[in-house]
Amino acid sequence: MKTSVNEEKFRMDPNIMDPKFVVRPKDTTTRCGETAKFKVKVTGTGPVDVFWFRFGTDDEIVNDEKYQL
């Protein structure tokens, strides 16, 4: 009995870079009502999306009247 397997060939592009942090966010402490600022820089090939979440939750922080991203 003979079987055949379909093979797909992928060409790796050496110019494609995985996303990585160049500047990582640092922990900060503020008083209630004060502004907290975080700096982050990410590089990679193509558009890179960064998402922010409330500590210990799956609640995504979005740009609104309370948060400026």
N, CA, C and O atoms as a GROMACS GRO file, in nm:
protein
  276
    1MET      N    1   0.084  -0.116   0.000
    1MET     CA    2   0.000   0.000   0.000
    1MET      C    3   0.090   0.123   0.000
    1MET      O    4   0.190   0.129   0.072
    2LYS      N    5   0.053   0.220  -0.080
    2LYS     CA    6   0.131   0.342  -0.092
    2LYS      C    7   0.042   0.461  -0.056
    2LYS      O    8  -0.073   0.468  -0.100
    3THR      N    9   0.094   0.555   0.022
    3THR     CA   10   0.019   0.676   0.053
    3THR      C   11   0.101   0.797   0.013
    3THR      O   12   0.224   0.790   0.001
    4SER      N   13   0.035   0.905  -0.007
    4SER     CA   14   0.107   1.028  -0.039
    4SER      C   15   0.066   1.136   0.060
    4SER      O   16  -0.047   1.139   0.108
    5VAL      N   17   0.159   1.222   0.089
    5VAL     CA   18   0.135   1.331   0.182
    5VAL      C   19   0.154   1.462   0.106
    5VAL      O   20   0.254   1.481   0.037
    6ASN      N   21   0.059   1.550   0.120
    6ASN     CA   22   0.072   1.682   0.058
    6ASN      C   23   0.169   1.765   0.142
    6ASN      O   24   0.150   1.780   0.262
    7GLU      N   25   0.269   1.816   0.079
    7GLU     CA   26   0.367   1.900   0.148
    7GLU      C   27   0.352   2.044   0.103
    7GLU      O   28   0.342   2.072  -0.017
    8GLU      N   29   0.350   2.133   0.200
    8GLU     CA   30   0.351   2.276   0.169
    8GLU      C   31   0.487   2.330   0.207
    8GLU      O   32   0.539   2.300   0.314
    9LYS      N   33   0.542   2.408   0.120
    9LYS     CA   34   0.673   2.467   0.147
    9LYS      C   35   0.654   2.614   0.181
    9LYS      O   36   0.582   2.687   0.112
   10PHE      N   37   0.719   2.656   0.287
   10PHE     CA   38   0.713   2.794   0.329
   10PHE      C   39   0.852   2.855   0.318
   10PHE      O   40   0.952   2.795   0.358
   11ARG      N   41   0.856   2.973   0.265
   11ARG     CA   42   0.983   3.044   0.256
   11ARG      C   43   0.994   3.139   0.375
   11ARG      O   44   0.905   3.221   0.397
   12MET      N   45   1.100   3.127   0.448
   12MET     CA   46   1.121   3.216   0.561
   12MET      C   47   1.184   3.346   0.510
   12MET      O   48   1.282   3.344   0.436
   13ASP      N   49   1.127   3.456   0.552
   13ASP     CA   50   1.179   3.587   0.513
   13ASP      C   51   1.267   3.639   0.626
   13ASP      O   52   1.216   3.667   0.735
   14PRO      N   53   1.396   3.653   0.604
   14PRO     CA   54   1.485   3.699   0.711
   14PRO      C   55   1.460   3.844   0.752
   14PRO      O   56   1.512   3.889   0.854
   15ASN      N   57   1.381   3.917   0.674
   15ASN     CA   58   1.352   4.057   0.707
   15ASN      C   59   1.234   4.072   0.803
   15ASN      O   60   1.208   4.182   0.851
   16ILE      N   61   1.163   3.963   0.831
   16ILE     CA   62   1.049   3.969   0.921
   16ILE      C   63   1.100   3.956   1.064
   16ILE      O   64   1.169   3.860   1.098
   17MET      N   65   1.063   4.053   1.148
   17MET     CA   66   1.107   4.053   1.288
   17MET      C   67   0.987   4.034   1.379
   17MET      O   68   0.885   4.101   1.362
   18ASP      N   69   0.998   3.943   1.477
   18ASP     CA   70   0.895   3.927   1.578
   18ASP      C   71   0.888   4.054   1.662
   18ASP      O   72   0.988   4.123   1.679
   19PRO      N   73   0.768   4.087   1.714
   19PRO     CA   74   0.758   4.203   1.802
   19PRO      C   75   0.842   4.184   1.928
   19PRO      O   76   0.849   4.073   1.982
   20LYS      N   77   0.905   4.291   1.974
   20LYS     CA   78   0.978   4.285   2.100
   20LYS      C   79   0.982   4.423   2.164
   20LYS      O   80   0.976   4.525   2.095
   21PHE      N   81   0.991   4.423   2.296
   21PHE     CA   82   1.000   4.548   2.370
   21PHE      C   83   1.140   4.606   2.357
   21PHE      O   84   1.239   4.536   2.381
   22VAL      N   85   1.148   4.733   2.320
   22VAL     CA   86   1.273   4.808   2.322
   22VAL      C   87   1.278   4.882   2.456
   22VAL      O   88   1.383   4.888   2.521
   23VAL      N   89   1.165   4.939   2.495
   23VAL     CA   90   1.149   5.002   2.626
   23VAL      C   91   1.030   4.935   2.694
   23VAL      O   92   0.918   4.944   2.645
   24ARG      N   93   1.055   4.869   2.807
   24ARG     CA   94   0.948   4.801   2.881
   24ARG      C   95   0.884   4.898   2.981
   24ARG      O   96   0.951   4.986   3.035
   25PRO      N   97   0.752   4.881   3.005
   25PRO     CA   98   0.689   4.966   3.106
   25PRO      C   99   0.746   4.936   3.245
   25PRO      O  100   0.779   4.821   3.276
   26LYS      N  101   0.757   5.039   3.328
   26LYS     CA  102   0.810   5.023   3.464
   26LYS      C  103   0.696   5.039   3.564
   26LYS      O  104   0.600   5.112   3.540
   27ASP      N  105   0.708   4.970   3.677
   27ASP     CA  106   0.611   4.987   3.785
   27ASP      C  107   0.614   5.132   3.833
   27ASP      O  108   0.720   5.195   3.836
   28THR      N  109   0.498   5.182   3.869
   28THR     CA  110   0.490   5.318   3.922
   28THR      C  111   0.384   5.323   4.031
   28THR      O  112   0.290   5.244   4.032
   29THR      N  113   0.401   5.416   4.123
   29THR     CA  114   0.304   5.435   4.230
   29THR      C  115   0.260   5.580   4.229
   29THR      O  116   0.342   5.671   4.220
   30THR      N  117   0.129   5.602   4.237
   30THR     CA  118   0.075   5.738   4.245
   30THR      C  119  -0.030   5.742   4.355
   30THR      O  120  -0.078   5.638   4.401
   31ARG      N  121  -0.065   5.860   4.394
   31ARG     CA  122  -0.175   5.878   4.489
   31ARG      C  123  -0.306   5.877   4.414
   31ARG      O  124  -0.310   5.905   4.294
   32CYS      N  125  -0.411   5.846   4.482
   32CYS     CA  126  -0.544   5.842   4.422
   32CYS      C  127  -0.574   5.976   4.355
   32CYS      O  128  -0.560   6.082   4.417
   33GLY      N  129  -0.615   5.972   4.230
   33GLY     CA  130  -0.648   6.092   4.154
   33GLY      C  131  -0.533   6.151   4.075
   33GLY      O  132  -0.555   6.236   3.989
   34GLU      N  133  -0.409   6.107   4.102
   34GLU     CA  134  -0.294   6.155   4.027
   34GLU      C  135  -0.281   6.079   3.895
   34GLU      O  136  -0.338   5.971   3.879
   35THR      N  137  -0.206   6.137   3.803
   35THR     CA  138  -0.182   6.075   3.673
   35THR      C  139  -0.063   5.980   3.680
   35THR      O  140   0.041   6.015   3.736
   36ALA      N  141  -0.080   5.862   3.624
   36ALA     CA  142   0.031   5.767   3.611
   36ALA      C  143   0.065   5.758   3.464
   36ALA      O  144  -0.024   5.742   3.380
   37LYS      N  145   0.193   5.768   3.431
   37LYS     CA  146   0.237   5.759   3.292
   37LYS      C  147   0.330   5.640   3.276
   37LYS      O  148   0.416   5.615   3.360
   38PHE      N  149   0.311   5.568   3.167
   38PHE     CA  150   0.395   5.453   3.134
   38PHE      C  151   0.451   5.473   2.995
   38PHE      O  152   0.378   5.510   2.903
   39LYS      N  153   0.580   5.448   2.980
   39LYS     CA  154   0.645   5.458   2.849
   39LYS      C  155   0.675   5.318   2.801
   39LYS      O  156   0.724   5.233   2.876
   40VAL      N  157   0.645   5.294   2.674
   40VAL     CA  158   0.675   5.164   2.616
   40VAL      C  159   0.712   5.185   2.470
   40VAL      O  160   0.656   5.272   2.403
   41LYS      N  161   0.806   5.106   2.422
   41LYS     CA  162   0.842   5.110   2.280
   41LYS      C  163   0.856   4.967   2.233
   41LYS      O  164   0.926   4.886   2.294
   42VAL      N  165   0.788   4.936   2.123
   42VAL     CA  166   0.788   4.801   2.068
   42VAL      C  167   0.828   4.809   1.922
   42VAL      O  168   0.785   4.898   1.849
   43THR      N  169   0.912   4.716   1.879
   43THR     CA  170   0.950   4.709   1.738
   43THR      C  171   0.909   4.574   1.682
   43THR      O  172   0.884   4.479   1.756
   44GLY      N  173   0.903   4.568   1.552
   44GLY     CA  174   0.869   4.445   1.482
   44GLY      C  175   0.832   4.479   1.340
   44GLY      O  176   0.819   4.596   1.304
   45THR      N  177   0.813   4.378   1.259
   45THR     CA  178   0.775   4.399   1.120
   45THR      C  179   0.624   4.416   1.112
   45THR      O  180   0.548   4.339   1.171
   46GLY      N  181   0.582   4.516   1.038
   46GLY     CA  182   0.439   4.541   1.022
   46GLY      C  183   0.384   4.614   1.143
   46GLY      O  184   0.459   4.650   1.234
   47PRO      N  185   0.254   4.636   1.143
   47PRO     CA  186   0.195   4.704   1.258
   47PRO      C  187   0.204   4.615   1.382
   47PRO      O  188   0.180   4.494   1.376
   48VAL      N  189   0.239   4.675   1.494
   48VAL     CA  190   0.248   4.603   1.621
   48VAL      C  191   0.144   4.663   1.714
   48VAL      O  192   0.145   4.784   1.738
   49ASP      N  193   0.056   4.580   1.768
   49ASP     CA  194  -0.048   4.626   1.859
   49ASP      C  195  -0.005   4.600   2.003
   49ASP      O  196   0.048   4.493   2.034
   50VAL      N  197  -0.028   4.698   2.090
   50VAL     CA  198   0.000   4.684   2.233
   50VAL      C  199  -0.133   4.698   2.306
   50VAL      O  200  -0.209   4.792   2.280
   51PHE      N  201  -0.161   4.605   2.396
   51PHE     CA  202  -0.284   4.607   2.473
   51PHE      C  203  -0.250   4.623   2.620
   51PHE      O  204  -0.152   4.567   2.669
   52TRP      N  205  -0.332   4.701   2.692
   52TRP     CA  206  -0.314   4.724   2.835
   52TRP      C  207  -0.431   4.662   2.909
   52TRP      O  208  -0.546   4.673   2.866
   53PHE      N  209  -0.400   4.597   3.023
   53PHE     CA  210  -0.503   4.533   3.104
   53PHE      C  211  -0.489   4.577   3.248
   53PHE      O  212  -0.378   4.605   3.296
   54ARG      N  213  -0.603   4.582   3.318
   54ARG     CA  214  -0.598   4.610   3.462
   54ARG      C  215  -0.530   4.494   3.531
   54ARG      O  216  -0.554   4.378   3.496
   55PHE      N  217  -0.445   4.524   3.627
   55PHE     CA  218  -0.365   4.424   3.696
   55PHE      C  219  -0.452   4.309   3.748
   55PHE      O  220  -0.550   4.331   3.820
   56GLY      N  221  -0.413   4.188   3.711
   56GLY     CA  222  -0.480   4.068   3.762
   56GLY      C  223  -0.615   4.039   3.702
   56GLY      O  224  -0.688   3.954   3.753
   57THR      N  225  -0.652   4.107   3.592
   57THR     CA  226  -0.783   4.084   3.531
   57THR      C  227  -0.767   4.069   3.380
   57THR      O  228  -0.659   4.089   3.324
   58ASP      N  229  -0.878   4.035   3.316
   58ASP     CA  230  -0.885   4.032   3.170
   58ASP      C  231  -0.948   4.159   3.116
   58ASP      O  232  -0.980   4.167   2.997
   59ASP      N  233  -0.967   4.260   3.202
   59ASP     CA  234  -1.030   4.386   3.162
   59ASP      C  235  -0.930   4.471   3.086
   59ASP      O  236  -0.833   4.521   3.142
   60GLU      N  237  -0.956   4.488   2.955
   60GLU     CA  238  -0.867   4.569   2.873
   60GLU      C  239  -0.891   4.717   2.900
   60GLU      O  240  -1.006   4.761   2.911
   61ILE      N  241  -0.784   4.793   2.911
   61ILE     CA  242  -0.793   4.938   2.927
   61ILE      C  243  -0.797   4.999   2.787
   61ILE      O  244  -0.710   4.972   2.704
   62VAL      N  245  -0.899   5.080   2.762
   62VAL     CA  246  -0.916   5.140   2.630
   62VAL      C  247  -0.909   5.292   2.642
   62VAL      O  248  -0.927   5.348   2.750
   63ASN      N  249  -0.884   5.356   2.530
   63ASN     CA  250  -0.876   5.502   2.524
   63ASN      C  251  -1.016   5.559   2.546
   63ASN      O  252  -1.106   5.537   2.465
   64ASP      N  253  -1.035   5.633   2.655
   64ASP     CA  254  -1.164   5.696   2.683
   64ASP      C  255  -1.141   5.820   2.769
   64ASP      O  256  -1.029   5.870   2.776
   65GLU      N  257  -1.247   5.870   2.834
   65GLU     CA  258  -1.231   5.992   2.914
   65GLU      C  259  -1.144   5.971   3.038
   65GLU      O  260  -1.090   6.067   3.092
   66LYS      N  261  -1.131   5.847   3.082
   66LYS     CA  262  -1.049   5.818   3.201
   66LYS      C  263  -0.905   5.784   3.164
   66LYS      O  264  -0.812   5.819   3.237
   67TYR      N  265  -0.886   5.715   3.052
   67TYR     CA  266  -0.752   5.669   3.012
   67TYR      C  267  -0.715   5.728   2.876
   67TYR      O  268  -0.796   5.729   2.784
   68GLN      N  269  -0.592   5.776   2.865
   68GLN     CA  270  -0.540   5.824   2.737
   68GLN      C  271  -0.427   5.731   2.696
   68GLN      O  272  -0.325   5.722   2.765
   69LEU      N  273  -0.446   5.663   2.586
   69LEU     CA  274  -0.345   5.568   2.537
   69LEU      C  275  -0.277   5.623   2.414
   69LEU      O  276  -0.189   5.558   2.358
   0.00000   0.00000   0.00000
